[in-house]
Amino acid sequence: MFRLALFLFSMVATSLAGTGVIIALVSGHDTLMPILYSAAAGFIAAIPVTYVIARKITELR
């Protein structure tokens, strides 16, 4: 499950960090720090999301 989680994390973290950056830019925060904070929040939020997805996939076996 760990290898699956690492593979999923690379995709989920990129998606959530990108979504956070887009939200920051659309809401008018166009300086460096709000963009970095939102990307970091997406990166951190990807950890539990990846765990849930990996667990659901391994339960299908």
Backbone torsions as a table, in degrees:
resi	resn	phi	psi	omega
1	MET	NA	-27.6	-177.4
2	PHE	-65.7	-41.9	178.7
3	ARG	-65.6	-39.6	176.8
4	LEU	-62.6	-42.7	179.9
5	ALA	-64.9	-38.4	177.6
6	LEU	-64.8	-42.3	177.8
7	PHE	-63.8	-45.2	179.4
8	LEU	-65.7	-37.3	-178.5
9	PHE	-61.3	-37.2	-179.9
10	SER	-63.0	-34.3	178.9
11	MET	-83.1	-42.5	-177.2
12	VAL	-68.2	-42.2	-179.5
13	ALA	-64.7	-40.2	178.2
14	THR	-64.3	-42.0	-179.5
15	SER	-66.1	-46.7	-178.0
16	LEU	-70.7	-37.2	177.5
17	ALA	-67.0	-40.9	177.1
18	GLY	-64.5	-39.7	177.0
19	THR	-64.3	-40.4	177.4
20	GLY	-63.4	-39.8	178.2
21	VAL	-65.6	-41.9	178.7
22	ILE	-63.4	-41.4	177.9
23	ILE	-62.6	-42.1	178.8
24	ALA	-63.2	-42.9	-178.8
25	LEU	-69.2	-39.8	-179.7
26	VAL	-67.9	-33.9	-179.5
27	SER	-79.6	1.4	173.5
28	GLY	97.5	3.2	178.9
29	HIS	-91.3	92.7	-173.4
30	ASP	-110.4	23.1	174.4
31	THR	-100.9	174.2	-171.6
32	LEU	-66.3	-47.5	-171.6
33	MET	-65.1	-45.6	177.1
34	PRO	-62.2	-33.3	178.3
35	ILE	-68.4	-42.6	177.7
36	LEU	-65.4	-40.7	179.0
37	TYR	-63.4	-41.7	-179.1
38	SER	-70.8	-35.5	175.7
39	ALA	-66.4	-40.7	178.1
40	ALA	-66.2	-37.9	177.2
41	ALA	-63.9	-40.2	176.4
42	GLY	-65.2	-38.8	178.0
43	PHE	-63.6	-43.7	179.7
44	ILE	-69.4	-39.5	179.7
45	ALA	-66.7	-20.5	-178.7
46	ALA	-72.6	-20.5	-177.4
47	ILE	-65.3	-54.5	179.1
48	PRO	-69.9	-31.7	178.4
49	VAL	-64.0	-42.6	178.5
50	THR	-64.2	-40.3	179.1
51	TYR	-61.5	-44.3	-179.5
52	VAL	-65.3	-43.9	-179.4
53	ILE	-64.7	-44.5	180.0
54	ALA	-63.9	-39.6	179.4
55	ARG	-65.7	-41.4	178.6
56	LYS	-64.0	-40.3	179.7
57	ILE	-66.4	-42.4	-179.0
58	THR	-70.7	-23.8	176.6
59	GLU	-73.2	-18.5	-179.9
60	LEU	-74.8	-16.7	-178.6
61	ARG	-70.9	NA	NA
